[in-house]
Amino acid sequence: MIYQMLQAGQDLLSPARLQARGWAGILSGLEARHPALDGIRVLRGTLETFGHAGITHRRPEFEIGPVRVGNQLVEVEEEVVARTPFASLLHFRKDTPLRLPRVLVVAPMSGHFSTLLRGTVQVLLQDHDVYITDWHNARDVPPEAGRFGLDEFIAHVMGFLRAIGPGGHVLAVCQPVAAVLAAVALMAEDHDRASPRSMTLMAGPIDTRQHPTEVNRLAQTQPIAWFERSLIDTVPWRHRGAGRRVYPGMLQLAAFMTMNLGRHMKAHHEQVWNLADGQVARAAMHRRFYDEYFAVMDLPAEFFLETVATIFQEHALPLGRLAWRGRPVRPEAIRRTAVMTVEGERDDICGIGQTMAALDLCRSVPVTMRRHHLQTGVGHYGVFSGRRYAQAIYPRVREMIQANEG
């Protein structure tokens, strides 16, 4: 019943948010005629902030404009080059004669859409031919499409690497780093021609025993049966995935919000004053962030439960117990794929050392092909988005990819 309760609450608030936006528009006209009335400006800002704070289950658009490649601006067009019921392989095609390194960006399936990595992609596009895993909202996938667990996630990574062809590179952000490492290990053991030349793992859980965070401790507090009983529900009849068991994205959003509730409350309070004081650029930045943050997707129940149990509770990968469809995963089989790990000093979701653990697991990779970067002064999202990512982290990632391109 938890899904129905969350959906009902959202349905009840939707008309109120719509009315709030309407009244904000009316007050905007009144404010233009009476600019000295401070109360009107504050009320308008409050109504507009509330009106735009609603949850949506639709993927936002990437809307990546022209990017500079060499000395010219190049238009970017999106094209789907492969599709399954659970994901699309999206290619950001550029009209340029330059041969650029092909990079598969594996986005997290953790309650938000792949557009959360818009900034990551936009920066990468300057020097690379970029593809991304565009995961579908589980509540829109009919039950007859079958299960989607950790095995299927790993299979998708391998399938998409084969789709972009031999000689590519892979970059994983946050949750999928363990699955990507497993996929590359399996492909290396099979001498798969599509094995990537480099693998960049950013702020993700390889070994959550290292400097555990609140997220890691929460995963350890209850048996997996509790997670299934308390957090898993069935998609209501009104959606295409009706009957599929999922971990609702609204619950994941609530968990993220609770972790930093004070910060989010402060941000919305400041947004009221941004709107009241005419701080157009700041107000637009706030809205862009929260339009993305409040766009949520449901996770297949099998994937969520298997990830919690295998990665966060059993530590199967670092202990050498991870298996894919019954087959042992052996990171030591990786020999020719360069490996880079990236972490943030202030990351409160993935602690220092959790991603770097991949370097020890890939012990057959020559030392000269293993790199680590710890970025000072950034939290989790700063590892793959924002100014520090663009100016300090990305140049190192680019250097690593280019060093293993030829």
KEKE-3310 file (N, C-alpha, C; in steps of 0.2 Angstrom, whole numbers, plus 5000, padded with zeros to 4 digits):
npx = (5004:5011:5015:5003:4999:5009:5007:4994:4996:5004:4995:4986:4992:4996:4986:4986:4999:4998:4989:4996:5006:4998:4993:5005:5008:4998:5001:5013:5010:5003:5013:5021:5014:5014:5028:5033:5028:5034:5028:5021:5030:5037:5027:5024:5036:5036:5025:5028:5040:5034:5025:5034:5040:5036:5035:5040:5038:5043:5056:5068:5073:5089:5094:5107:5117:5126:5143:5160:5172:5188:5192:5179:5161:5150:5135:5124:5116:5104:5103:5095:5104:5103:5091:5082:5069:5071:5081:5089:5102:5110:5116:5126:5127:5139:5142:5156:5172:5182:5190:5186:5189:5178:5166:5158:5146:5141:5126:5120:5107:5098:5086:5085:5085:5095:5098:5103:5117:5119:5128:5141:5141:5141:5153:5162:5159:5167:5179:5177:5168:5152:5142:5127:5120:5103:5093:5076:5061:5055:5042:5036:5038:5031:5026:5028:5039:5049:5061:5073:5088:5103:5111:5106:5108:5122:5123:5118:5127:5138:5132:5130:5143:5148:5139:5144:5156:5173:5187:5183:5179:5175:5165:5160:5148:5145:5133:5134:5147:5152:5145:5150:5164:5163:5157:5167:5177:5172:5171:5185:5190:5184:5191:5185:5182:5177:5180:5184:5196:5200:5194:5185:5181:5169:5167:5159:5152:5163:5170:5162:5166:5176:5179:5165:5149:5134:5124:5130:5130:5116:5112:5116:5109:5097:5090:5089:5076:5069:5070:5064:5051:5047:5050:5047:5035:5020:5017:5004:4988:4986:4997:5009:5017:5010:5008:5021:5034:5042:5055:5050:5054:5050:5052:5066:5070:5065:5073:5086:5083:5081:5094:5101:5092:5092:5100:5092:5081:5086:5090:5078:5072:5081:5078:5065:5068:5077:5069:5060:5069:5073:5083:5088:5097:5101:5089:5085:5095:5093:5081:5083:5091:5083:5072:5078:5082:5070:5064:5060:5063:5057:5064:5067:5062:5070:5083:5086:5085:5095:5106:5108:5109:5120:5131:5131:5129:5134:5147:5152:5160:5173:5177:5178:5167:5157:5146:5141:5126:5129:5142:5159:5165:5180:5190:5204:5206:5207:5218:5222:5215:5215:5214:5205:5201:5191:5188:5179:5184:5174:5164:5148:5141:5148:5161:5179:5191:5182:5180:5192:5197:5195:5207:5216:5209:5210:5223:5231:5232:5244:5255:5257:5246:5236:5227:5223:5213:5210:5199:5200:5189:5177:5160:5149:5142:5150:5160:5157:5151:5149:5160:5172:5173:5174:5186:5196:5195:5190:5201:5211:5204:5202:5215:5219:5211:5215:5228:5227:5221:5227)
npy = (4994:5006:5012:5016:5025:5035:5039:5044:5055:5063:5066:5073:5085:5090:5098:5109:5114:5118:5128:5137:5141:5148:5159:5165:5170:5180:5188:5193:5202:5211:5215:5222:5234:5239:5241:5244:5237:5226:5214:5208:5203:5194:5185:5181:5175:5164:5157:5153:5145:5135:5130:5124:5114:5100:5082:5073:5059:5058:5057:5071:5081:5080:5091:5096:5108:5116:5111:5114:5108:5106:5120:5124:5126:5113:5105:5095:5079:5068:5051:5035:5020:5007:4996:4990:4982:4988:4998:5011:5013:5028:5039:5053:5061:5070:5081:5080:5078:5073:5060:5053:5047:5034:5033:5025:5030:5024:5026:5029:5018:5023:5029:5041:5049:5046:5059:5066:5066:5075:5086:5080:5073:5083:5090:5079:5078:5087:5081:5068:5054:5051:5040:5034:5025:5024:5022:5015:5020:5009:5008:5009:4998:4984:4969:4957:4959:4953:4949:4960:4961:4961:4953:4955:4969:4969:4961:4970:4981:4974:4971:4983:4989:4980:4985:4998:4994:4987:4994:5004:5015:5015:5023:5024:5030:5032:5021:5010:5006:4993:4984:4987:4984:4971:4967:4970:4962:4949:4950:4952:4939:4931:4935:4945:4955:4967:4972:4986:4999:5007:5010:5020:5023:5031:5037:5026:5011:4999:4992:4993:4992:5000:5015:5017:5025:5034:5029:5017:5011:5011:5001:4990:4988:4981:4965:4958:4954:4963:4975:4971:4969:4981:4991:4988:4988:4986:4992:5003:5000:5010:5013:5008:4998:4991:4980:4976:4973:4985:4996:5011:5026:5038:5035:5033:5046:5053:5047:5052:5066:5067:5064:5076:5086:5099:5107:5106:5113:5125:5129:5130:5141:5151:5152:5158:5171:5174:5174:5184:5195:5197:5190:5183:5174:5165:5160:5153:5143:5136:5131:5123:5113:5107:5103:5092:5085:5081:5073:5057:5040:5023:5008:4991:4978:4967:4971:4981:4975:4964:4972:4979:4967:4960:4969:4979:4972:4959:4961:4955:4957:4962:4952:4941:4933:4936:4932:4930:4925:4912:4911:4913:4930:4937:4949:4949:4944:4954:4962:4970:4982:4998:5006:5018:5026:5037:5049:5058:5070:5075:5066:5060:5049:5039:5033:5038:5027:5017:5016:5016:5003:4995:4995:4987:4975:4973:4967:4961:4971:4981:4991:5004:5006:5009:5021:5033:5046:5058:5070:5085:5095:5092:5085:5071:5073:5082:5075:5071:5082:5100:5114:5110:5097:5099:5107:5101:5087:5081:5084:5075:5063:5063:5063:5050:5042:5046:5042:5029:5026:5023)
npz = (5000:5001:4990:4984:4993:4993:4980:4980:4989:4981:4970:4977:4980:4968:4961:4970:4969:4955:4956:4964:4956:4947:4954:4958:4945:4944:4954:4950:4940:4948:4956:4947:4945:4957:4963:4976:4986:4997:5003:4993:4984:4991:4994:4981:4978:4987:4983:4970:4972:4980:4970:4960:4966:4965:4963:4949:4937:4924:4912:4911:4898:4889:4882:4877:4871:4858:4857:4860:4849:4846:4837:4834:4836:4838:4834:4843:4842:4848:4847:4847:4848:4852:4861:4875:4884:4897:4896:4885:4874:4872:4860:4858:4845:4835:4822:4815:4807:4815:4823:4837:4854:4859:4872:4884:4895:4910:4918:4935:4942:4952:4957:4951:4934:4919:4915:4926:4924:4915:4915:4916:4904:4895:4897:4894:4880:4873:4870:4866:4859:4864:4873:4882:4895:4896:4907:4909:4917:4929:4932:4921:4913:4907:4916:4909:4902:4910:4923:4931:4937:4946:4939:4926:4924:4923:4912:4902:4902:4896:4884:4879:4878:4868:4858:4855:4850:4847:4855:4863:4878:4895:4907:4923:4935:4952:4959:4949:4948:4953:4946:4933:4934:4936:4923:4914:4919:4916:4902:4899:4903:4894:4883:4875:4861:4862:4874:4885:4882:4893:4909:4920:4936:4946:4962:4968:4975:4978:4989:5003:5016:5018:5027:5031:5027:5032:5023:5020:5033:5036:5027:5033:5044:5044:5040:5024:5021:5028:5021:5009:5014:5019:5010:4997:4984:4974:4957:4954:4945:4935:4928:4915:4919:4928:4942:4942:4954:4963:4969:4975:4967:4974:4987:4988:4984:4996:5005:5002:5003:5017:5022:5020:5025:5031:5022:5010:5014:5017:5004:4998:5005:5002:4989:4988:4992:4981:4970:4975:4976:4963:4958:4945:4938:4949:4953:4942:4941:4953:4950:4939:4945:4955:4947:4940:4951:4957:4948:4947:4946:4947:4954:4948:4959:4960:4957:4966:4978:4977:4975:4987:4995:4990:4987:4997:5009:5009:5004:4992:4980:4984:4992:4984:4980:4971:4959:4942:4935:4940:4937:4943:4946:4941:4944:4943:4931:4922:4912:4901:4901:4906:4922:4931:4946:4955:4968:4981:4993:5002:5002:5007:5004:4997:5004:5007:4999:4996:4982:4977:4980:4970:4962:4969:4967:4954:4951:4941:4931:4924:4935:4930:4923:4931:4940:4953:4959:4971:4975:4982:4993:4988:4987:4985:4973:4967:4962:4949:4943:4940:4944:4949:4945:4931:4930:4937:4939:4927:4917:4921:4919:4905:4901:4905:4897:4884:4884:4883:4871:4859)
capx = (5000:5015:5015:4997:4999:5013:5004:4989:4998:5006:4989:4982:4996:4997:4981:4988:5005:4996:4985:5001:5010:4994:4993:5011:5008:4994:5005:5018:5007:5001:5020:5024:5010:5015:5034:5036:5025:5038:5025:5019:5036:5039:5022:5025:5042:5034:5020:5032:5044:5030:5022:5038:5043:5033:5039:5038:5041:5045:5063:5069:5077:5096:5095:5114:5117:5132:5149:5166:5176:5193:5191:5172:5155:5147:5128:5124:5110:5103:5100:5095:5107:5101:5086:5079:5063:5074:5086:5091:5109:5109:5122:5126:5131:5141:5144:5163:5176:5187:5189:5186:5188:5171:5166:5151:5145:5135:5123:5117:5100:5097:5081:5085:5086:5102:5100:5107:5123:5120:5135:5146:5141:5142:5160:5165:5158:5172:5185:5175:5161:5149:5136:5125:5115:5097:5088:5069:5057:5052:5035:5033:5040:5026:5029:5029:5046:5053:5065:5079:5092:5110:5114:5103:5112:5129:5122:5116:5134:5142:5129:5131:5150:5148:5136:5148:5161:5180:5192:5179:5181:5169:5165:5154:5147:5141:5130:5135:5154:5154:5143:5154:5170:5161:5156:5174:5181:5169:5173:5192:5191:5182:5194:5180:5185:5174:5183:5186:5203:5200:5188:5185:5176:5169:5163:5155:5154:5167:5171:5159:5169:5181:5176:5158:5145:5128:5121:5132:5127:5109:5111:5118:5105:5092:5091:5086:5069:5065:5070:5058:5044:5046:5052:5045:5028:5018:5015:4997:4985:4985:5003:5011:5021:5005:5009:5028:5037:5048:5057:5047:5058:5048:5055:5073:5071:5064:5079:5091:5081:5082:5101:5103:5086:5093:5103:5087:5076:5089:5090:5071:5071:5084:5074:5060:5072:5080:5063:5058:5074:5074:5090:5085:5101:5101:5083:5085:5100:5090:5075:5086:5094:5077:5068:5081:5082:5063:5062:5062:5061:5056:5069:5065:5063:5076:5089:5087:5087:5101:5112:5109:5112:5127:5136:5132:5129:5139:5153:5154:5165:5180:5178:5179:5161:5152:5145:5136:5123:5132:5149:5163:5168:5187:5193:5211:5207:5208:5225:5224:5211:5218:5209:5206:5196:5190:5184:5178:5186:5169:5158:5145:5137:5153:5167:5185:5193:5177:5180:5199:5198:5195:5214:5219:5206:5213:5230:5234:5233:5251:5254:5257:5239:5231:5227:5218:5212:5206:5198:5199:5184:5170:5156:5147:5140:5155:5165:5155:5147:5151:5166:5178:5174:5176:5192:5201:5194:5190:5207:5214:5200:5204:5222:5219:5208:5219:5234:5225:5217:5230)
capy = (5000:5012:5016:5020:5031:5040:5042:5048:5062:5067:5068:5078:5091:5093:5104:5115:5117:5122:5135:5141:5144:5153:5165:5168:5174:5185:5193:5196:5207:5216:5218:5227:5240:5242:5238:5246:5232:5220:5208:5205:5200:5188:5180:5178:5170:5158:5153:5150:5140:5129:5127:5121:5109:5094:5076:5070:5053:5059:5059:5077:5081:5082:5097:5098:5113:5115:5110:5116:5103:5109:5127:5126:5124:5108:5104:5088:5076:5062:5045:5028:5015:5000:4997:4984:4985:4992:5004:5013:5016:5034:5042:5060:5062:5076:5082:5082:5073:5071:5053:5054:5041:5032:5032:5023:5032:5020:5030:5025:5016:5024:5033:5047:5047:5047:5066:5068:5066:5080:5090:5075:5072:5090:5091:5074:5079:5091:5077:5061:5052:5049:5036:5034:5020:5028:5017:5016:5020:5002:5008:5010:4992:4979:4963:4952:4960:4949:4952:4964:4961:4963:4949:4958:4975:4967:4959:4976:4984:4970:4971:4990:4989:4977:4989:5003:4991:4987:5000:5009:5016:5015:5027:5022:5035:5030:5014:5005:5004:4986:4980:4988:4981:4964:4966:4971:4956:4944:4951:4950:4932:4928:4938:4948:4960:4974:4974:4993:5000:5010:5009:5025:5022:5037:5038:5021:5006:4993:4989:4997:4991:5006:5021:5017:5031:5033:5025:5010:5008:5009:4995:4985:4988:4977:4960:4959:4953:4969:4979:4968:4970:4988:4996:4986:4988:4985:4997:5003:4998:5015:5013:5003:4993:4988:4973:4975:4975:4990:5001:5017:5032:5043:5033:5035:5053:5055:5045:5057:5072:5066:5064:5083:5090:5106:5110:5107:5118:5132:5131:5133:5147:5156:5153:5163:5178:5175:5176:5191:5201:5197:5186:5178:5168:5161:5157:5148:5138:5132:5127:5118:5108:5103:5100:5086:5081:5079:5069:5051:5033:5017:5003:4985:4976:4962:4975:4985:4970:4961:4977:4979:4961:4958:4975:4982:4968:4953:4963:4949:4958:4962:4945:4936:4929:4939:4928:4932:4919:4906:4911:4918:4936:4937:4955:4948:4942:4961:4963:4975:4988:5003:5007:5024:5027:5044:5049:5065:5071:5076:5062:5057:5043:5034:5035:5037:5021:5012:5015:5014:4996:4992:4995:4981:4969:4973:4966:4959:4976:4984:4997:5010:5007:5010:5027:5035:5053:5060:5077:5089:5100:5090:5080:5066:5076:5086:5071:5071:5088:5106:5117:5106:5091:5101:5110:5097:5080:5079:5084:5069:5057:5064:5061:5043:5039:5047:5038:5022:5026:5020)
capz = (5000:5002:4983:4983:4998:4990:4974:4982:4992:4975:4967:4981:4980:4961:4960:4974:4965:4949:4958:4967:4950:4944:4959:4957:4939:4945:4959:4946:4937:4953:4958:4942:4946:4964:4965:4982:4991:4998:5004:4987:4981:4995:4993:4975:4978:4991:4979:4964:4975:4981:4964:4956:4970:4964:4960:4942:4935:4917:4911:4908:4892:4890:4879:4877:4866:4854:4861:4856:4848:4843:4836:4831:4839:4835:4836:4846:4841:4851:4843:4851:4844:4855:4866:4878:4888:4903:4894:4879:4873:4869:4857:4857:4839:4833:4815:4815:4804:4819:4826:4844:4858:4861:4879:4886:4902:4913:4923:4940:4942:4959:4958:4946:4927:4917:4914:4931:4922:4909:4915:4915:4897:4891:4897:4890:4873:4870:4867:4866:4856:4870:4873:4889:4897:4898:4910:4909:4923:4930:4933:4914:4910:4908:4920:4904:4900:4914:4929:4930:4943:4946:4933:4920:4924:4921:4905:4899:4902:4891:4878:4876:4876:4861:4853:4852:4846:4850:4856:4867:4885:4899:4913:4928:4940:4958:4960:4944:4947:4954:4940:4927:4935:4935:4916:4911:4921:4912:4895:4899:4904:4888:4877:4871:4857:4864:4881:4884:4883:4899:4914:4925:4941:4950:4968:4968:4981:4977:4995:5007:5022:5019:5029:5029:5028:5034:5018:5021:5039:5035:5023:5037:5050:5044:5036:5017:5022:5031:5015:5005:5017:5021:5004:4990:4983:4967:4953:4953:4939:4931:4924:4910:4923:4933:4944:4943:4960:4962:4975:4972:4967:4979:4993:4987:4985:5003:5009:5000:5006:5024:5024:5020:5025:5032:5016:5006:5017:5016:4997:4996:5008:4998:4982:4989:4991:4975:4966:4977:4974:4956:4956:4940:4937:4954:4953:4937:4943:4958:4947:4935:4949:4958:4942:4939:4958:4959:4943:4950:4943:4951:4952:4949:4965:4961:4956:4972:4984:4975:4975:4994:4998:4987:4987:5004:5015:5009:5001:4988:4976:4987:4995:4979:4980:4967:4953:4937:4932:4943:4935:4947:4943:4943:4942:4941:4924:4918:4911:4896:4902:4911:4927:4935:4951:4957:4974:4983:5000:5007:4999:5012:5001:4996:5008:5004:4999:4993:4975:4976:4982:4963:4960:4972:4964:4947:4952:4935:4927:4926:4939:4926:4920:4937:4943:4957:4960:4976:4974:4989:4993:4984:4990:4980:4966:4964:4958:4942:4940:4943:4942:4951:4940:4924:4929:4941:4938:4920:4913:4923:4916:4898:4900:4905:4891:4878:4885:4881:4865:4853)
cpx = (5004:5015:5009:4996:5003:5010:4998:4991:5001:5000:4986:4986:4997:4992:4984:4994:5003:4993:4991:5005:5005:4993:4999:5011:5004:4998:5010:5016:5005:5008:5022:5020:5012:5022:5037:5033:5029:5034:5022:5024:5038:5034:5022:5031:5040:5030:5024:5036:5040:5027:5027:5042:5040:5037:5036:5041:5043:5053:5064:5073:5084:5097:5102:5115:5124:5138:5155:5171:5182:5192:5184:5167:5152:5140:5128:5117:5110:5100:5101:5098:5106:5095:5083:5073:5065:5079:5087:5098:5108:5116:5121:5130:5132:5143:5151:5167:5181:5185:5191:5185:5181:5171:5158:5151:5139:5133:5120:5109:5099:5091:5080:5087:5093:5104:5103:5114:5124:5126:5141:5147:5143:5150:5164:5165:5163:5177:5183:5168:5158:5142:5134:5120:5109:5092:5081:5066:5054:5045:5031:5035:5035:5029:5031:5036:5051:5057:5070:5082:5099:5113:5112:5107:5119:5128:5121:5123:5138:5139:5130:5138:5151:5145:5140:5154:5168:5183:5188:5182:5174:5170:5159:5154:5142:5139:5133:5143:5156:5151:5147:5161:5169:5160:5163:5178:5179:5172:5181:5194:5189:5186:5190:5183:5182:5176:5186:5193:5205:5194:5189:5179:5175:5164:5157:5157:5157:5168:5168:5161:5174:5177:5169:5154:5138:5124:5123:5130:5120:5108:5112:5114:5100:5093:5087:5079:5065:5065:5064:5052:5042:5046:5050:5038:5027:5016:5008:4995:4986:4992:5005:5014:5016:5007:5016:5030:5043:5049:5055:5053:5057:5052:5063:5074:5070:5070:5085:5090:5083:5089:5103:5097:5087:5096:5097:5082:5079:5089:5083:5069:5075:5081:5069:5063:5075:5075:5060:5062:5076:5081:5088:5090:5101:5095:5083:5090:5097:5084:5078:5088:5088:5072:5071:5080:5075:5060:5064:5059:5061:5061:5066:5067:5069:5082:5091:5089:5093:5107:5113:5112:5119:5132:5137:5132:5134:5146:5156:5159:5172:5182:5179:5173:5156:5152:5140:5133:5127:5140:5153:5165:5175:5190:5201:5212:5208:5215:5227:5219:5213:5212:5210:5200:5197:5186:5184:5180:5180:5163:5155:5141:5142:5159:5174:5188:5189:5178:5188:5201:5198:5202:5217:5216:5208:5220:5234:5235:5240:5250:5254:5251:5234:5232:5222:5219:5207:5205:5196:5193:5178:5167:5154:5146:5145:5160:5163:5151:5150:5158:5172:5179:5177:5183:5198:5201:5194:5196:5211:5211:5202:5211:5223:5216:5212:5226:5233:5221:5220:5233)
cpy = (5006:5016:5020:5026:5037:5044:5046:5055:5066:5070:5073:5085:5094:5099:5110:5118:5121:5128:5140:5145:5149:5159:5169:5173:5180:5191:5196:5202:5213:5219:5223:5234:5243:5239:5239:5241:5226:5214:5204:5201:5194:5183:5177:5173:5163:5153:5149:5145:5134:5126:5123:5115:5102:5089:5075:5063:5053:5061:5066:5076:5083:5089:5100:5102:5112:5115:5112:5110:5106:5117:5129:5123:5119:5106:5096:5085:5070:5056:5039:5023:5008:5001:4990:4987:4989:4997:5005:5015:5022:5037:5049:5061:5069:5076:5085:5077:5070:5064:5054:5048:5040:5030:5030:5025:5028:5024:5026:5024:5017:5029:5039:5045:5049:5055:5069:5069:5071:5084:5086:5074:5078:5091:5086:5075:5083:5087:5070:5060:5048:5045:5035:5028:5024:5023:5019:5016:5013:5002:5008:5003:4987:4973:4958:4953:4956:4952:4956:4965:4963:4959:4953:4965:4974:4965:4965:4980:4981:4971:4978:4992:4986:4981:4995:5001:4991:4993:5006:5010:5016:5019:5026:5027:5032:5023:5009:5003:4997:4982:4981:4984:4973:4962:4966:4965:4950:4944:4950:4943:4929:4931:4942:4954:4967:4976:4981:4994:5003:5010:5015:5024:5028:5037:5033:5015:5000:4989:4994:4996:4997:5012:5022:5023:5029:5028:5018:5007:5007:5003:4989:4984:4983:4971:4961:4958:4959:4974:4977:4970:4977:4993:4994:4986:4987:4991:4997:5002:5004:5016:5007:4997:4990:4981:4972:4977:4979:4993:5008:5023:5037:5041:5035:5042:5056:5053:5050:5064:5072:5067:5072:5088:5098:5110:5111:5113:5125:5134:5133:5140:5152:5157:5158:5170:5179:5177:5183:5197:5201:5194:5181:5172:5163:5157:5151:5142:5133:5128:5122:5112:5104:5100:5093:5082:5078:5075:5062:5045:5028:5012:4996:4982:4971:4966:4978:4980:4966:4965:4978:4973:4960:4963:4977:4978:4962:4955:4958:4951:4958:4956:4940:4931:4931:4934:4931:4926:4912:4906:4915:4924:4937:4944:4954:4946:4948:4962:4969:4982:4992:5005:5014:5025:5035:5045:5057:5065:5071:5072:5059:5051:5038:5036:5034:5030:5015:5011:5013:5007:4992:4991:4989:4975:4968:4972:4964:4965:4980:4990:5004:5011:5008:5017:5029:5043:5055:5068:5081:5094:5098:5085:5075:5068:5080:5082:5071:5077:5094:5108:5113:5100:5094:5104:5106:5090:5078:5079:5077:5062:5057:5061:5053:5040:5040:5043:5031:5021:5022:5014)
cpz = (5000:4995:4982:4987:4995:4984:4975:4985:4986:4971:4970:4980:4973:4960:4964:4971:4959:4951:4961:4961:4947:4948:4958:4951:4940:4949:4955:4943:4942:4955:4953:4942:4952:4966:4972:4988:4992:4999:4998:4984:4985:4994:4986:4975:4982:4987:4973:4967:4976:4975:4960:4960:4970:4961:4953:4941:4927:4917:4908:4902:4893:4888:4880:4870:4862:4859:4857:4856:4843:4843:4834:4836:4835:4838:4839:4845:4845:4847:4848:4846:4846:4860:4868:4882:4894:4901:4887:4879:4869:4866:4856:4851:4837:4825:4814:4812:4809:4822:4833:4848:4860:4868:4880:4894:4905:4919:4929:4939:4950:4961:4954:4939:4925:4916:4920:4929:4916:4909:4914:4908:4893:4891:4893:4883:4870:4867:4866:4862:4861:4869:4881:4890:4900:4901:4910:4916:4924:4930:4926:4910:4912:4912:4915:4901:4904:4919:4926:4937:4942:4940:4926:4919:4921:4913:4900:4897:4896:4885:4875:4874:4869:4856:4850:4849:4850:4850:4860:4874:4889:4905:4917:4933:4946:4958:4955:4944:4948:4948:4934:4928:4934:4927:4913:4913:4917:4905:4894:4899:4897:4881:4872:4867:4859:4871:4880:4885:4890:4903:4919:4929:4946:4955:4968:4973:4978:4983:5001:5015:5024:5021:5028:5031:5031:5030:5019:5028:5039:5032:5028:5043:5050:5039:5029:5017:5024:5025:5010:5007:5018:5015:4997:4990:4975:4963:4952:4946:4934:4926:4920:4914:4928:4935:4945:4950:4960:4969:4972:4972:4972:4985:4993:4988:4992:5007:5008:5003:5014:5026:5024:5020:5026:5026:5011:5008:5016:5009:4995:4999:5004:4991:4983:4988:4985:4970:4968:4976:4967:4954:4951:4939:4942:4955:4948:4938:4948:4955:4943:4939:4952:4953:4940:4945:4959:4953:4945:4946:4948:4949:4953:4956:4966:4961:4963:4978:4983:4976:4983:4997:4996:4988:4994:5010:5015:5006:4996:4983:4979:4990:4990:4978:4975:4961:4948:4934:4934:4941:4939:4943:4946:4940:4940:4934:4919:4918:4906:4896:4908:4916:4931:4940:4954:4963:4976:4991:5004:5005:5005:5010:5000:4999:5005:5005:4996:4986:4973:4977:4975:4961:4963:4969:4957:4947:4946:4930:4929:4930:4935:4922:4925:4940:4948:4958:4966:4976:4980:4988:4990:4988:4984:4973:4963:4961:4951:4939:4943:4941:4944:4947:4933:4924:4932:4939:4931:4916:4915:4919:4908:4897:4900:4899:4885:4878:4883:4875:4859:4854)
residu = (MET:ILE:TYR:GLN:MET:LEU:GLN:ALA:GLY:GLN:ASP:LEU:LEU:SER:PRO:ALA:ARG:LEU:GLN:ALA:ARG:GLY:TRP:ALA:GLY:ILE:LEU:SER:GLY:LEU:GLU:ALA:ARG:HIS:PRO:ALA:LEU:ASP:GLY:ILE:ARG:VAL:LEU:ARG:GLY:THR:LEU:GLU:THR:PHE:GLY:HIS:ALA:GLY:ILE:THR:HIS:ARG:ARG:PRO:GLU:PHE:GLU:ILE:GLY:PRO:VAL:ARG:VAL:GLY:ASN:GLN:LEU:VAL:GLU:VAL:GLU:GLU:GLU:VAL:VAL:ALA:ARG:THR:PRO:PHE:ALA:SER:LEU:LEU:HIS:PHE:ARG:LYS:ASP:THR:PRO:LEU:ARG:LEU:PRO:ARG:VAL:LEU:VAL:VAL:ALA:PRO:MET:SER:GLY:HIS:PHE:SER:THR:LEU:LEU:ARG:GLY:THR:VAL:GLN:VAL:LEU:LEU:GLN:ASP:HIS:ASP:VAL:TYR:ILE:THR:ASP:TRP:HIS:ASN:ALA:ARG:ASP:VAL:PRO:PRO:GLU:ALA:GLY:ARG:PHE:GLY:LEU:ASP:GLU:PHE:ILE:ALA:HIS:VAL:MET:GLY:PHE:LEU:ARG:ALA:ILE:GLY:PRO:GLY:GLY:HIS:VAL:LEU:ALA:VAL:CYS:GLN:PRO:VAL:ALA:ALA:VAL:LEU:ALA:ALA:VAL:ALA:LEU:MET:ALA:GLU:ASP:HIS:ASP:ARG:ALA:SER:PRO:ARG:SER:MET:THR:LEU:MET:ALA:GLY:PRO:ILE:ASP:THR:ARG:GLN:HIS:PRO:THR:GLU:VAL:ASN:ARG:LEU:ALA:GLN:THR:GLN:PRO:ILE:ALA:TRP:PHE:GLU:ARG:SER:LEU:ILE:ASP:THR:VAL:PRO:TRP:ARG:HIS:ARG:GLY:ALA:GLY:ARG:ARG:VAL:TYR:PRO:GLY:MET:LEU:GLN:LEU:ALA:ALA:PHE:MET:THR:MET:ASN:LEU:GLY:ARG:HIS:MET:LYS:ALA:HIS:HIS:GLU:GLN:VAL:TRP:ASN:LEU:ALA:ASP:GLY:GLN:VAL:ALA:ARG:ALA:ALA:MET:HIS:ARG:ARG:PHE:TYR:ASP:GLU:TYR:PHE:ALA:VAL:MET:ASP:LEU:PRO:ALA:GLU:PHE:PHE:LEU:GLU:THR:VAL:ALA:THR:ILE:PHE:GLN:GLU:HIS:ALA:LEU:PRO:LEU:GLY:ARG:LEU:ALA:TRP:ARG:GLY:ARG:PRO:VAL:ARG:PRO:GLU:ALA:ILE:ARG:ARG:THR:ALA:VAL:MET:THR:VAL:GLU:GLY:GLU:ARG:ASP:ASP:ILE:CYS:GLY:ILE:GLY:GLN:THR:MET:ALA:ALA:LEU:ASP:LEU:CYS:ARG:SER:VAL:PRO:VAL:THR:MET:ARG:ARG:HIS:HIS:LEU:GLN:THR:GLY:VAL:GLY:HIS:TYR:GLY:VAL:PHE:SER:GLY:ARG:ARG:TYR:ALA:GLN:ALA:ILE:TYR:PRO:ARG:VAL:ARG:GLU:MET:ILE:GLN:ALA:ASN:GLU:GLY)
# end
